[in-house]
């Protein structure tokens, strides 16, 4: 009876291991493109204080990031010669209202630092 349970446990572990190896080799899509890390800080143009709750979006992408309490953001996206980055106040009057700003960047390296100053509406 002990051998039967031991056989089942070893068989189950072997099958599970084979599934993990198959998933690692064939089941996960591979991204071999050049990725770009965009990051920086968003501040108020009038006061110079950091702004929380600003949505940072890369055009032609569903990727976005919301600035944290320190006004910082960072996101990965596919690298291209010209990228349009949009900064939009999505929390409304919580921390004042800021005008939307579009910026076009031309990244040379694999990470791009972009600090932005937004104007009040």
WONORPE-V432954 format. One record per helix or strand. SS is the DSSP state (hx for helix, st for strand). FROM is the first residue (numbers start at 1). LEN is the number of residues. If there is no record, write none. Layout:
# WONORPE-V432954
ss = <SS:SS>
from = <FROM:FROM>
len = <LEN:LEN>
This chain:
# WONORPE-V432954
ss = <hx:st:st:st:st:st:st:hx:st:st:st:st:st>
from = <2:35:50:54:64:72:83:92:98:101:111:116:120>
len = <26:10:1:5:3:7:7:4:1:5:3:3:1>
